[in-house]
Structure formats: C-alpha cells, structure tokens
Amino acid sequence: MTSLPAPSMELTVGRQGHYAGAVSRLVAFGVDIGVLWGVYTAGAGLISLGSELITGRSATISHHQILAAVVLVVWGFFYFAYPWAVSGKTPGMALLGVQVVTADGAPISPRQAALRTVALPLSFLVVGLGLLGIVFGRERRGLHDVLVGTAVVYAWDAKAARLRWLARKELPQKSTAP
C-alpha cells in the first residue's frame, strides 16, 4: 500500500474567511428566494386545502391579497433573520459555503440579524445601487452590510476538506506487466 502525497497548502487553506464574491452571494440569494417562495406557496396551498376540507369553501390567496402580502413579508423576515441569528447562514448560503459575520469576523448577534433583514431591501432600491459595493468594493459589502456592520465570507471548512481528501480511496495502480 502506498501513501498519498500531502496536498499543497493552497488546497488545504481554501477560501475560508475571505470575502464572498458577488456570484456566490447571488446564487445563494437565488436559492433562498426559491426556498422562501416554495415554502410560502406550499403553505398557502395547504391552508386552502384545509379550509376546503373543513368548511367546504376554498380560501385562496387571491381572495385575501393584503393578508397574503403581510404573511409573505413576515415569513420572509423570519426566513432570513432566524438562520442568520442562529448560525449566520440561510439554507442557500450553507449550500454555497458563505456566512454572515460582523465586520471584524465574529458571529453576528440576533439584533444584527434582524437589522440586516430589515436593511436588505434598501440595497435593492434605486435600481440596486446599494449592491454595487458587493461587485466593486474591496470588502464585498452591500449597503445593508455597511449599515449593520456585517460582511459575508466564505465558510468552507478547510480542515474537513483535508480530512475528506485524505479519506478518499486510493487510486488503482497501473500494471507494469506486458
């Protein structure tokens, strides 16, 4: 049995702690919007089905648009604020390996998570000008990050990646026999 060569330092360090790029953040946000909307739609469908089974009348979103909008806003706030307060990651961010931290790298507080959630729509106002810092800024911080004192960094665990690399199966050896 032959031993595997140790990976280079670049492979083991990875991107952990570096500011997350615009594409990673955009894809994570897209995944989060998809999950948020999917769960909201499924919930509305279940409520409509339950209402029809219990009362015999259908209760659809189109009949209660203001209530539906309020529920969507509350659900959106909860969807982003709670995971950020607990782990610094929404499901989309966890999938893409990024995490919200304070500007100095510490975990964010529940207060910062709530404020960041409220400030997030501000970055989209005026044709998304608040997002330019993510694309062009050195620290990749949007308006909502600057206002609340947060940053988004890569959170890939380099140590776990190295252990996975070491645990991989040994590649089959080529036969030298003619």
VOMI-208361 format. One record per atom (N, C-alpha, C): atom name; x, y, z. Coordinates in pm, 1 decimal. Atoms other than C-alpha are relative to their C-alpha. Example, Ala and Ser with C-alpha at 12.3 -4.5 7.8 and 13.67 -1.06 7.14 Angstrom:
BEGIN
<site N <89.0 -119.0 0.0>>
<site CA <1230.0 -450.0 780.0>>
<site C <90.0 120.0 0.0>>
<site N <-82.0 -119.0 -6.0>>
<site CA <1367.0 -106.0 714.0>>
<site C <-77.0 109.0 73.0>>
This chain:
BEGIN
<site N <84.5 -117.0 0.0>>
<site CA <0.0 0.0 0.0>>
<site C <89.1 123.3 0.0>>
<site N <-79.3 -122.1 8.1>>
<site CA <139.6 335.2 -99.7>>
<site C <-74.5 114.1 66.3>>
<site N <65.2 -114.4 -64.3>>
<site CA <74.0 657.0 84.9>>
<site C <-21.7 110.6 -102.4>>
<site N <32.6 -109.4 89.6>>
<site CA <-82.7 955.0 -83.7>>
<site C <84.5 121.1 33.8>>
<site N <-76.9 -121.3 -29.9>>
<site CA <119.8 1272.9 -119.8>>
<site C <-89.2 102.7 69.6>>
<site N <75.3 -104.0 -71.0>>
<site CA <14.5 1558.5 106.6>>
<site C <-43.5 106.7 -99.2>>
<site N <46.3 -104.9 91.5>>
<site CA <-196.1 1824.9 -66.0>>
<site C <78.7 128.4 20.8>>
<site N <-70.1 -127.5 -11.3>>
<site CA <-46.3 2163.3 -135.3>>
<site C <-71.4 88.8 102.1>>
<site N <57.3 -91.2 -98.6>>
<site CA <-104.8 2442.9 114.0>>
<site C <-122.1 72.1 -57.3>>
<site N <113.5 -67.6 63.1>>
<site CA <-339.1 2613.1 -137.3>>
<site C <-126.0 -84.0 8.6>>
<site N <116.0 88.1 -6.1>>
<site CA <-568.1 2310.0 -136.2>>
<site C <-55.9 -10.9 140.9>>
<site N <48.5 18.5 -136.4>>
<site CA <-588.0 2285.1 241.1>>
<site C <-52.3 128.8 61.3>>
<site N <45.3 -126.0 -57.8>>
<site CA <-636.4 2653.7 317.7>>
<site C <-134.9 39.3 -56.6>>
<site N <127.3 -32.2 61.9>>
<site CA <-916.8 2712.9 69.8>>
<site C <-30.2 148.6 7.2>>
<site N <43.8 -138.5 2.8>>
<site CA <-1118.2 3032.1 74.9>>
<site C <-61.3 43.7 132.6>>
<site N <65.7 -30.6 -126.2>>
<site CA <-1241.5 3022.6 434.6>>
<site C <48.9 132.9 55.8>>
<site N <-32.6 -129.2 -58.9>>
<site CA <-1257.4 3371.0 584.2>>
<site C <16.8 111.4 -101.3>>
<site N <-10.3 -103.5 102.3>>
<site CA <-1216.3 3554.7 251.5>>
<site C <-140.0 55.0 -29.0>>
<site N <128.4 -59.9 34.4>>
<site CA <-1490.6 3794.2 145.6>>
<site C <-63.1 -76.6 -115.6>>
<site N <71.7 75.7 102.7>>
<site CA <-1753.5 3611.7 -58.3>>
<site C <-25.4 87.5 -121.8>>
<site N <17.9 -71.3 125.1>>
<site CA <-1783.3 3712.9 -421.4>>
<site C <-146.5 21.1 -35.3>>
<site N <135.0 -37.2 41.4>>
<site CA <-2086.5 3856.0 -596.0>>
<site C <-77.0 -119.5 -55.7>>
<site N <70.1 113.6 60.3>>
<site CA <-2168.6 3536.1 -787.8>>
<site C <-44.2 -98.8 107.3>>
<site N <36.4 91.6 -108.9>>
<site CA <-2161.5 3314.8 -477.2>>
<site C <-117.6 55.3 79.0>>
<site N <108.4 -62.4 -76.4>>
<site CA <-2383.1 3559.9 -292.6>>
<site C <-129.2 4.4 -80.6>>
<site N <118.9 -5.8 84.4>>
<site CA <-2621.8 3598.1 -587.0>>
<site C <-65.8 -137.2 -11.8>>
<site N <56.3 134.5 11.5>>
<site CA <-2665.0 3222.8 -632.1>>
<site C <-62.5 -42.4 132.3>>
<site N <56.0 33.5 -131.6>>
<site CA <-2716.2 3174.6 -257.5>>
<site C <-131.7 73.6 22.5>>
<site N <122.8 -78.7 -14.5>>
<site CA <-2975.7 3454.8 -256.9>>
<site C <-110.3 -56.9 -88.8>>
<site N <97.7 61.0 89.9>>
<site CA <-3149.2 3297.6 -556.7>>
<site C <-57.8 -128.7 56.5>>
<site N <46.9 123.3 -64.4>>
<site CA <-3167.3 2961.8 -378.6>>
<site C <-93.3 35.4 115.4>>
<site N <84.0 -39.4 -113.8>>
<site CA <-3306.2 3135.4 -69.4>>
<site C <-135.3 52.7 -44.4>>
<site N <128.1 -51.8 50.3>>
<site CA <-3573.0 3320.0 -268.1>>
<site C <-85.5 -115.8 -51.3>>
<site N <74.0 117.3 46.6>>
<site CA <-3670.9 2990.8 -433.0>>
<site C <-58.3 -80.9 114.2>>
<site N <48.5 75.2 -116.9>>
<site CA <-3698.5 2811.1 -98.4>>
<site C <-109.2 78.9 71.8>>
<site N <97.4 -84.8 -67.6>>
<site CA <-3880.4 3104.5 61.9>>
<site C <-133.9 -2.8 -74.0>>
<site N <122.7 -3.5 79.2>>
<site CA <-4132.8 3125.4 -222.1>>
<site C <-65.5 -138.0 -5.4>>
<site N <55.3 135.0 4.7>>
<site CA <-4173.9 2746.6 -244.9>>
<site C <-71.9 -38.1 127.8>>
<site N <63.6 31.3 -128.2>>
<site CA <-4249.5 2708.0 125.2>>
<site C <-125.6 84.6 19.4>>
<site N <117.2 -87.0 -10.5>>
<site CA <-4485.3 3006.8 115.6>>
<site C <-114.6 -53.6 -86.3>>
<site N <101.9 51.4 91.3>>
<site CA <-4672.2 2865.3 -184.6>>
<site C <-59.0 -131.3 51.6>>
<site N <48.7 127.2 -55.4>>
<site CA <-4692.0 2518.5 -29.0>>
<site C <-88.9 25.2 122.1>>
<site N <81.2 -34.3 -117.8>>
<site CA <-4822.3 2670.0 295.9>>
<site C <-135.3 56.6 -38.5>>
<site N <126.5 -57.2 46.5>>
<site CA <-5085.6 2872.6 110.8>>
<site C <-89.3 -109.1 -58.9>>
<site N <76.5 111.3 56.4>>
<site CA <-5191.3 2560.2 -76.9>>
<site C <-58.5 -90.1 107.0>>
<site N <49.9 83.5 -110.7>>
<site CA <-5219.6 2358.5 244.0>>
<site C <-112.2 69.2 75.8>>
<site N <106.9 -74.6 -68.5>>
<site CA <-5427.2 2631.8 408.2>>
<site C <-127.3 -2.7 -84.0>>
<site N <116.0 4.4 88.8>>
<site CA <-5655.8 2642.7 105.2>>
<site C <-65.2 -137.9 1.9>>
<site N <52.4 137.1 -4.2>>
<site CA <-5691.8 2264.3 105.5>>
<site C <-69.1 -28.1 132.6>>
<site N <60.1 20.5 -132.4>>
<site CA <-5756.3 2254.5 480.4>>
<site C <-131.1 73.5 14.9>>
<site N <122.8 -77.6 -6.7>>
<site CA <-6015.5 2530.6 451.7>>
<site C <-111.6 -66.4 -80.3>>
<site N <100.2 65.2 83.7>>
<site CA <-6191.7 2348.0 171.6>>
<site C <-50.1 -129.8 63.7>>
<site N <41.1 124.9 -64.8>>
<site CA <-6192.4 2019.0 363.6>>
<site C <-86.4 25.6 123.3>>
<site N <72.8 -26.9 -125.0>>
<site CA <-6321.5 2176.3 686.9>>
<site C <-131.2 74.6 -25.5>>
<site N <119.0 -84.6 18.9>>
<site CA <-6564.9 2441.0 562.7>>
<site C <-74.3 -26.8 -130.7>>
<site N <62.3 23.5 129.9>>
<site CA <-6637.5 2324.7 209.6>>
<site C <18.4 115.5 -96.5>>
<site N <-27.3 -115.2 85.4>>
<site CA <-6526.5 2665.0 72.7>>
<site C <150.0 14.2 -18.5>>
<site N <-141.6 -19.0 29.8>>
<site CA <-6196.5 2740.1 -92.8>>
<site C <46.5 136.5 50.2>>
<site N <-60.9 -125.8 -44.9>>
<site CA <-5976.4 3006.5 69.5>>
<site C <130.3 16.9 -77.2>>
<site N <-119.4 -18.7 82.2>>
<site CA <-5727.7 3126.4 -192.0>>
<site C <65.2 134.1 30.6>>
<site N <-76.0 -122.6 -22.4>>
<site CA <-5464.3 3395.5 -180.2>>
<site C <-65.3 117.8 -71.3>>
<site N <58.8 -109.4 77.3>>
<site CA <-5644.9 3598.0 -446.3>>
<site C <-119.1 64.5 71.1>>
<site N <111.9 -56.6 -75.6>>
<site CA <-5937.0 3648.2 -206.0>>
<site C <46.8 87.0 117.3>>
<site N <-53.1 -70.5 -117.7>>
<site CA <-5713.3 3789.2 71.2>>
<site C <140.3 53.2 -31.1>>
<site N <-130.9 -44.4 47.2>>
<site CA <-5431.3 3975.3 -102.6>>
<site C <79.6 76.5 104.6>>
<site N <-72.3 -76.6 -102.2>>
<site CA <-5344.3 4211.7 183.0>>
<site C <52.6 -93.7 107.1>>
<site N <-44.6 98.6 -99.0>>
<site CA <-5329.3 3927.8 433.4>>
<site C <113.4 -84.7 -55.6>>
<site N <-104.5 80.9 63.1>>
<site CA <-5122.5 3721.8 188.8>>
<site C <131.9 77.0 -7.0>>
<site N <-121.2 -82.6 6.5>>
<site CA <-4875.7 4010.5 143.8>>
<site C <63.0 14.8 137.9>>
<site N <-52.1 -11.7 -137.6>>
<site CA <-4842.9 4057.2 520.6>>
<site C <65.6 -130.8 43.3>>
<site N <-56.2 131.0 -36.2>>
<site CA <-4786.1 3684.4 571.3>>
<site C <131.9 -23.0 -73.9>>
<site N <-123.5 16.6 77.0>>
<site CA <-4523.9 3682.6 292.6>>
<site C <113.2 84.5 58.2>>
<site N <-103.1 -87.8 -58.9>>
<site CA <-4335.7 3977.2 448.8>>
<site C <48.2 -56.6 133.8>>
<site N <-37.5 57.3 -130.4>>
<site CA <-4343.6 3818.6 796.1>>
<site C <81.0 -128.1 -20.2>>
<site N <-72.7 124.2 28.5>>
<site CA <-4233.9 3481.5 655.2>>
<site C <139.6 30.8 -54.2>>
<site N <-130.7 -38.3 53.9>>
<site CA <-3953.6 3648.7 457.4>>
<site C <93.2 51.4 108.8>>
<site N <-81.4 -48.8 -111.0>>
<site CA <-3832.6 3830.7 768.1>>
<site C <50.8 -116.8 85.0>>
<site N <-38.1 116.0 -81.5>>
<site CA <-3833.6 3508.2 970.3>>
<site C <100.2 -88.5 -74.2>>
<site N <-86.7 88.4 78.5>>
<site CA <-3669.5 3308.8 688.1>>
<site C <144.6 47.7 1.4>>
<site N <-136.9 -51.6 1.8>>
<site CA <-3366.0 3538.8 677.7>>
<site C <53.3 27.0 141.1>>
<site N <-50.6 -43.0 -130.6>>
<site CA <-3339.4 3673.6 1034.3>>
<site C <33.5 -116.9 91.8>>
<site N <-24.7 110.0 -94.3>>
<site CA <-3367.1 3347.2 1228.4>>
<site C <127.4 -79.3 -32.6>>
<site N <-124.5 72.4 28.2>>
<site CA <-3095.5 3147.0 1045.5>>
<site C <124.7 86.2 16.2>>
<site N <-115.7 -87.4 -19.0>>
<site CA <-2864.3 3449.5 1042.5>>
<site C <31.8 15.2 147.4>>
<site N <-22.1 -16.3 -143.7>>
<site CA <-2912.1 3491.3 1418.3>>
<site C <57.5 -127.1 62.0>>
<site N <-43.4 126.7 -59.8>>
<site CA <-2854.5 3121.7 1491.1>>
<site C <136.6 -45.2 -51.5>>
<site N <-123.3 56.0 56.0>>
<site CA <-2576.7 3021.8 1251.0>>
<site C <72.9 92.7 -96.3>>
<site N <-62.2 -88.9 97.2>>
<site CA <-2503.1 3316.4 1021.8>>
<site C <-22.3 -45.2 -143.2>>
<site N <20.6 54.2 134.2>>
<site CA <-2627.4 3112.5 722.3>>
<site C <-146.5 -32.5 -23.0>>
<site N <130.2 48.0 44.9>>
<site CA <-2954.6 3070.5 538.9>>
<site C <25.7 -132.0 -73.2>>
<site N <-24.5 124.3 75.0>>
<site CA <-3007.8 2738.4 356.2>>
<site C <77.9 22.2 -130.0>>
<site N <-74.2 -28.6 123.2>>
<site CA <-2885.9 2895.4 30.1>>
<site C <146.6 31.9 27.4>>
<site N <-137.5 -34.2 -35.7>>
<site CA <-2577.2 3035.6 199.7>>
<site C <77.2 -124.0 43.5>>
<site N <-66.0 124.4 -42.6>>
<site CA <-2499.6 2698.8 359.5>>
<site C <35.6 -84.7 -121.6>>
<site N <-24.9 76.6 121.3>>
<site CA <-2527.9 2532.5 17.8>>
<site C <119.3 53.9 -77.7>>
<site N <-109.1 -62.7 74.4>>
<site CA <-2284.0 2781.6 -135.8>>
<site C <125.4 23.7 84.2>>
<site N <-118.2 -13.2 -85.5>>
<site CA <-2046.5 2787.4 162.1>>
<site C <34.1 141.8 38.9>>
<site N <-25.3 -136.8 -45.8>>
<site CA <-2087.7 3150.3 268.0>>
<site C <-73.8 24.4 130.5>>
<site N <55.4 -27.3 -132.6>>
<site CA <-2169.7 3301.3 605.7>>
<site C <7.1 148.7 30.0>>
<site N <0.9 -139.5 -44.2>>
<site CA <-2263.1 3639.7 753.4>>
<site C <73.7 8.2 133.6>>
<site N <-73.7 -25.5 -123.9>>
<site CA <-2023.6 3767.0 1022.1>>
<site C <3.9 150.6 22.4>>
<site N <-18.4 -143.2 -22.8>>
<site CA <-1954.6 4102.4 1183.8>>
<site C <117.4 46.9 -85.8>>
<site N <-107.0 -55.3 82.4>>
<site CA <-1714.5 4334.9 1003.8>>
<site C <137.6 -45.3 47.4>>
<site N <-129.5 47.9 -50.1>>
<site CA <-1434.8 4206.2 1230.0>>
<site C <9.1 -152.1 6.0>>
<site N <-7.6 144.9 11.5>>
<site CA <-1517.4 3837.7 1171.5>>
<site C <-69.0 -79.9 108.2>>
<site N <68.7 71.3 -108.7>>
<site CA <-1716.9 3749.6 1485.6>>
<site C <-141.1 -39.2 -45.2>>
<site N <139.0 33.8 33.5>>
<site CA <-2059.1 3581.2 1475.6>>
<site C <-91.1 120.1 23.7>>
<site N <90.5 -114.0 -16.5>>
<site CA <-2345.4 3826.9 1433.6>>
<site C <-99.8 -28.2 112.2>>
<site N <97.7 10.4 -108.6>>
<site CA <-2593.2 3894.5 1712.0>>
<site C <-140.6 -11.2 -59.4>>
<site N <138.5 1.6 48.7>>
<site CA <-2968.8 3835.5 1683.3>>
<site C <-49.1 139.3 -40.2>>
<site N <38.4 -137.6 34.9>>
<site CA <-3012.7 4214.7 1678.8>>
<site C <54.8 37.1 -136.9>>
<site N <-58.3 -28.5 131.1>>
<site CA <-2773.8 4247.9 1384.1>>
<site C <-71.0 -79.1 -109.9>>
<site N <71.1 81.6 98.4>>
<site CA <-2953.6 3963.6 1205.8>>
<site C <-133.7 64.2 -35.6>>
<site N <129.1 -64.8 25.3>>
<site CA <-3289.2 4139.7 1245.1>>
<site C <18.9 131.0 -76.8>>
<site N <-25.2 -126.3 69.0>>
<site CA <-3147.5 4477.4 1139.4>>
<site C <46.2 -23.0 -143.6>>
<site N <-46.7 32.1 135.3>>
<site CA <-2972.2 4320.2 838.0>>
<site C <-117.1 -41.5 -88.2>>
<site N <117.4 42.8 75.4>>
<site CA <-3301.7 4162.7 731.4>>
<site C <-85.4 120.0 -38.8>>
<site N <77.7 -120.5 29.3>>
<site CA <-3480.0 4498.1 755.6>>
<site C <73.5 88.0 -101.6>>
<site N <-78.6 -86.1 89.0>>
<site CA <-3194.8 4677.7 573.0>>
<site C <20.7 -60.9 -138.3>>
<site N <-24.7 66.4 128.8>>
<site CA <-3166.5 4420.2 291.1>>
<site C <-79.9 61.7 -115.2>>
<site N <73.8 -61.2 112.6>>
<site CA <-3449.6 4570.1 78.7>>
<site C <53.4 137.4 -40.2>>
<site N <-55.8 -131.8 32.9>>
<site CA <-3276.7 4911.6 97.5>>
<site C <106.3 -10.3 -109.9>>
<site N <-104.0 17.5 100.7>>
<site CA <-2993.0 4772.2 -115.5>>
<site C <-57.2 -14.4 -139.9>>
<site N <62.4 19.2 130.6>>
<site CA <-3238.3 4697.6 -396.7>>
<site C <-68.0 126.7 -52.0>>
<site N <63.6 -124.8 42.7>>
<site CA <-3388.0 5047.3 -403.3>>
<site C <88.8 72.4 -100.5>>
<site N <-68.4 -79.3 102.0>>
<site CA <-3289.7 5281.5 -686.3>>
<site C <86.0 -90.8 -89.6>>
<site N <-60.4 89.5 98.7>>
<site CA <-3208.2 5008.0 -936.7>>
<site C <119.1 -77.3 58.0>>
<site N <-104.1 83.5 -60.2>>
<site CA <-2989.9 4812.8 -694.1>>
<site C <132.6 69.4 26.2>>
<site N <-126.4 -71.1 -25.1>>
<site CA <-2730.0 5084.4 -630.1>>
<site C <66.6 -43.9 129.4>>
<site N <-57.4 45.6 -127.0>>
<site CA <-2685.8 4951.0 -275.8>>
<site C <77.3 -130.1 -11.9>>
<site N <-71.7 126.4 21.5>>
<site CA <-2547.9 4628.3 -424.2>>
<site C <133.8 19.5 -71.2>>
<site N <-124.4 -24.3 73.4>>
<site CA <-2260.7 4793.3 -613.9>>
<site C <124.2 -30.5 83.1>>
<site N <-113.7 30.6 -86.8>>
<site CA <-2031.0 4751.8 -313.5>>
<site C <35.6 -148.3 -0.9>>
<site N <-26.4 143.8 7.0>>
<site CA <-2067.3 4373.8 -343.8>>
<site C <81.0 -32.1 -124.7>>
<site N <-68.9 26.6 126.2>>
<site CA <-1944.9 4384.7 -702.0>>
<site C <136.0 69.1 -5.6>>
<site N <-121.3 -78.5 19.8>>
<site CA <-1681.5 4658.1 -685.1>>
<site C <81.3 26.7 125.9>>
<site N <-71.0 -32.4 -123.7>>
<site CA <-1586.7 4701.2 -317.5>>
<site C <104.9 -103.4 37.9>>
<site N <-106.8 90.2 -43.0>>
<site CA <-1271.6 4551.2 -169.6>>
<site C <-51.8 -103.2 100.0>>
<site N <53.4 90.0 -102.1>>
<site CA <-1467.6 4400.6 121.7>>
<site C <-131.1 -65.9 -42.7>>
<site N <121.1 63.1 55.0>>
<site CA <-1765.4 4299.7 -98.1>>
<site C <-121.6 18.5 90.2>>
<site N <111.4 -28.9 -90.8>>
<site CA <-2017.0 4469.8 133.9>>
<site C <-103.7 86.6 -69.5>>
<site N <110.1 -78.8 52.9>>
<site CA <-2356.9 4592.1 18.5>>
<site C <-41.2 105.8 101.0>>
<site N <48.6 -105.6 -88.7>>
<site CA <-2540.4 4887.6 168.4>>
<site C <-51.7 -58.1 130.8>>
<site N <53.7 61.5 -121.2>>
<site CA <-2719.8 4658.3 413.2>>
<site C <111.2 -50.3 91.6>>
<site N <-114.5 43.2 -81.7>>
<site CA <-2383.5 4517.0 529.4>>
<site C <66.9 119.1 67.2>>
<site N <-65.3 -119.7 -54.9>>
<site CA <-2233.6 4863.1 578.3>>
<site C <-84.2 59.8 112.8>>
<site N <88.0 -59.4 -100.8>>
<site CA <-2537.7 4991.3 770.6>>
<site C <-1.2 -78.9 130.4>>
<site N <13.0 85.0 -118.6>>
<site CA <-2541.4 4696.2 1011.4>>
<site C <136.0 -45.2 53.9>>
<site N <-133.4 40.1 -45.6>>
<site CA <-2166.3 4629.2 1034.5>>
<site C <26.8 -148.6 -19.1>>
<site N <-21.1 141.7 28.4>>
<site CA <-2163.3 4284.7 873.0>>
<site C <78.0 -16.8 -129.8>>
<site N <-66.8 37.4 124.4>>
<site CA <-1974.3 4108.3 596.6>>
<site C <-35.9 -145.4 -28.0>>
<site N <25.3 138.8 38.5>>
<site CA <-2024.1 3784.6 404.9>>
<site C <132.1 -60.1 -43.4>>
<site N <-127.1 66.2 28.1>>
<site CA <-1729.3 3545.9 395.2>>
<site C <-23.8 -144.7 -39.0>>
<site N <6.5 142.8 28.0>>
<site CA <-1659.8 3201.0 263.3>>
<site C <18.3 -75.1 130.8>>
<site N <-2.4 73.6 -125.9>>
<site CA <-1717.5 2946.6 539.7>>
<site C <36.1 -146.8 -20.3>>
<site N <-39.5 138.1 22.2>>
<site CA <-1579.5 2630.4 384.9>>
<site C <101.4 -39.8 104.4>>
<site N <-90.2 48.3 -103.0>>
<site CA <-1405.7 2425.5 647.9>>
<site C <117.8 -70.4 -65.4>>
<site N <-117.3 55.3 65.9>>
<site CA <-1055.2 2364.9 516.9>>
<site C <46.4 -128.8 67.2>>
<site N <-43.3 120.4 -70.5>>
<site CA <-977.3 2107.7 787.7>>
<site C <-86.2 -120.0 -40.8>>
<site N <88.4 108.8 41.5>>
<site CA <-1282.0 1898.1 696.3>>
<site C <28.6 -40.0 -144.2>>
<site N <-32.4 31.2 139.2>>
<site CA <-1192.3 1924.0 327.3>>
<site C <127.7 -82.4 -7.4>>
<site N <-126.1 76.5 -1.1>>
<site CA <-841.6 1798.5 403.8>>
<site C <-25.5 -142.2 48.1>>
<site N <30.0 135.0 -48.6>>
<site CA <-979.8 1504.6 603.6>>
<site C <-73.7 -81.1 -106.0>>
<site N <68.8 69.9 109.6>>
<site CA <-1213.7 1417.4 315.7>>
<site C <100.0 -40.0 -107.1>>
<site N <-100.6 27.5 101.5>>
<site CA <-918.8 1437.9 77.2>>
<site C <86.2 -118.8 43.2>>
<site N <-82.6 110.0 -50.0>>
<site CA <-712.2 1206.3 297.0>>
<site C <-76.4 -131.9 6.8>>
<site N <80.5 120.7 -14.4>>
<site CA <-1000.1 962.6 337.9>>
<site C <-43.3 -60.9 -133.4>>
<site N <42.8 53.8 129.5>>
<site CA <-1059.3 916.5 -33.4>>
<site C <72.0 -131.3 -28.4>>
<site N <-58.6 129.7 31.9>>
<site CA <-991.4 576.8 -177.0>>
<site C <124.9 16.6 -83.0>>
<site N <-123.5 -3.5 76.4>>
<site CA <-651.4 508.2 -315.3>>
<site C <-31.8 -32.5 -145.3>>
<site N <23.2 22.7 141.7>>
<site CA <-643.2 527.1 -692.0>>
<site C <63.7 -131.8 -42.8>>
<site N <-58.9 126.5 44.2>>
<site CA <-583.0 194.5 -871.7>>
<site C <133.5 24.8 -70.1>>
<site N <-133.7 -9.7 57.5>>
<site CA <-221.1 140.1 -974.4>>
<site C <-0.5 -60.5 -139.8>>
<site N <-12.0 54.2 134.6>>
<site CA <-133.4 85.1 -1338.3>>
<site C <90.6 -121.7 3.6>>
<site N <-78.9 122.7 7.3>>
<site CA <0.3 -255.6 -1419.1>>
<site C <122.8 24.5 -86.4>>
<site N <-123.7 -16.5 76.3>>
<site CA <363.5 -262.7 -1536.2>>
<site C <32.3 -126.3 -78.9>>
<site N <-26.0 126.1 71.2>>
<site CA <340.6 -619.5 -1671.4>>
<site C <-40.3 16.4 -146.6>>
<site N <32.9 -12.5 143.2>>
<site CA <345.6 -651.6 -2054.4>>
<site C <-119.9 -77.5 -39.9>>
